[in-house]
Amino acid sequence: MIRAFWRAIIWLRKKRSSAKVLHLAKAKAKAKPPSKVEFKFIFPDTYNPVYANGAFGGIGPQRDLVINFYHERPPIPYSQTHIVNEISEHKQMTLGAEVDRHPKLENPLIVRFITAGIVMDEAFARRLHEWLGNKLQQYDELKKS
């Protein structure tokens, strides 16, 4: 008799539990989506925005869009040698003309220093395209005023 009692209690708990789940599911189905959502931005300690004046990339083997941002600049030499000018009146020295540089570049050279690379899927690339278009429209409106 005691076993039957406990079986009945367990059966009732299961029935109530499933009824609650069904009730919650119906309530969620009737619930309206939120009218607004707040996003929090979290920056790592190493966050450091970088300047870019160019990009190189394309569609990768997994059909993701790959963009590598770079900063173009002239090469920086490893060393320079200048003539030293002495001003006799105050006995201060100043730098004169450059007489040597290493390495010596025979042909013009531009360095493209890659600052960041981004990989994204097509859906995000399209959203980014739309976002950039909106920002460019805002930029154009600012230039007009």
C-alpha positions in Angstrom: 0.0 0.0 0.0 2.8 2.4 0.8 4.4 1.6 -2.6 1.1 2.5 -4.4 1.0 5.7 -2.4 4.5 6.8 -3.6 3.7 5.7 -7.1 0.7 8.0 -7.1 2.7 10.9 -5.7 5.4 10.5 -8.4 2.7 10.2 -11.1 1.0 13.4 -9.9 4.4 15.3 -9.8 5.1 14.2 -13.4 1.7 15.2 -14.6 2.0 18.7 -12.9 5.5 19.1 -14.3 4.4 18.4 -17.8 1.4 20.6 -17.4 3.7 23.5 -16.3 6.0 22.9 -19.3 3.0 23.0 -21.6 1.7 26.1 -19.9 5.1 27.9 -20.2 5.4 26.9 -23.9 2.0 28.4 -24.6 2.9 31.5 -22.7 6.2 31.9 -24.7 4.3 31.4 -28.0 1.9 34.3 -27.1 4.7 36.6 -25.8 5.6 39.6 -27.9 9.2 40.0 -29.0 11.1 42.8 -27.1 10.7 46.3 -28.4 14.3 47.1 -27.8 17.6 45.4 -26.9 20.7 46.8 -25.3 24.3 45.7 -26.3 27.3 46.0 -24.0 30.7 46.4 -25.6 33.7 44.7 -24.0 37.2 45.6 -25.0 40.2 43.5 -24.2 43.2 45.2 -22.6 45.1 44.7 -25.8 42.5 46.6 -27.9 44.4 49.0 -30.2 42.7 50.5 -33.3 45.0 50.7 -36.3 45.1 53.0 -39.3 44.6 51.5 -42.8 44.7 53.2 -46.2 44.3 50.1 -48.3 43.0 46.6 -48.5 43.8 43.4 -50.3 41.9 40.2 -50.4 39.2 38.1 -52.1 37.0 35.0 -51.7 38.9 32.3 -49.8 38.7 28.5 -50.4 35.9 28.1 -47.9 33.9 30.8 -49.7 34.5 33.3 -47.0 35.5 36.9 -47.8 39.1 37.6 -46.7 40.2 41.2 -46.3 43.7 42.2 -45.3 44.1 45.9 -44.3 47.4 47.6 -44.8 49.1 50.9 -44.4 51.2 52.1 -47.3 54.4 54.0 -46.6 57.9 54.5 -48.0 60.5 52.1 -46.6 62.4 53.1 -43.5 66.2 52.7 -43.8 68.2 50.7 -41.3 70.7 53.5 -41.1 71.5 57.0 -42.4 74.7 59.1 -42.4 74.5 62.9 -42.4 77.2 65.6 -42.5 77.5 67.5 -39.3 77.5 71.3 -39.6 79.2 73.3 -36.8 78.0 76.7 -36.0 81.0 78.5 -34.7 79.2 81.4 -33.0 77.4 79.3 -30.4 79.4 76.1 -31.0 76.3 74.1 -31.7 76.2 71.3 -34.2 73.4 70.7 -36.6 72.8 68.0 -39.1 73.6 68.6 -42.7 72.7 66.8 -45.9 72.3 63.0 -46.0 75.4 61.4 -47.6 74.6 57.7 -47.1 71.7 55.3 -46.4 71.4 51.6 -45.9 69.9 49.8 -47.7 70.3 51.8 -50.9 67.2 51.5 -53.0 67.8 51.6 -56.7 64.1 51.3 -57.6 61.2 53.1 -56.0 59.6 51.0 -53.3 56.4 51.2 -51.3 55.9 49.1 -48.2 52.5 47.7 -47.5 52.4 46.9 -43.8 49.5 44.6 -43.0 47.8 45.9 -39.9 44.8 43.5 -39.6 43.0 40.7 -41.4 39.3 40.0 -41.3 37.5 36.9 -42.5 33.7 36.9 -42.8 30.9 35.0 -44.4 28.7 36.3 -47.2 25.8 37.3 -45.0 28.0 39.4 -42.8 29.8 40.9 -45.8 26.4 42.1 -47.1 25.5 43.6 -43.8 28.8 45.3 -43.6 28.4 46.6 -47.1 25.0 48.1 -46.1 26.5 49.6 -42.9 29.4 51.2 -44.8 26.9 52.6 -47.4 24.9 54.2 -44.5 28.1 55.7 -43.0 29.2 57.1 -46.3 25.8 58.8 -46.7 26.2 60.4 -43.3 29.7 61.5 -44.3 28.4 63.1 -47.5 25.7 64.9 -45.5 28.4 66.3 -43.1 30.5 67.5 -46.0 27.5 69.4 -47.4 26.8 71.3 -44.2 
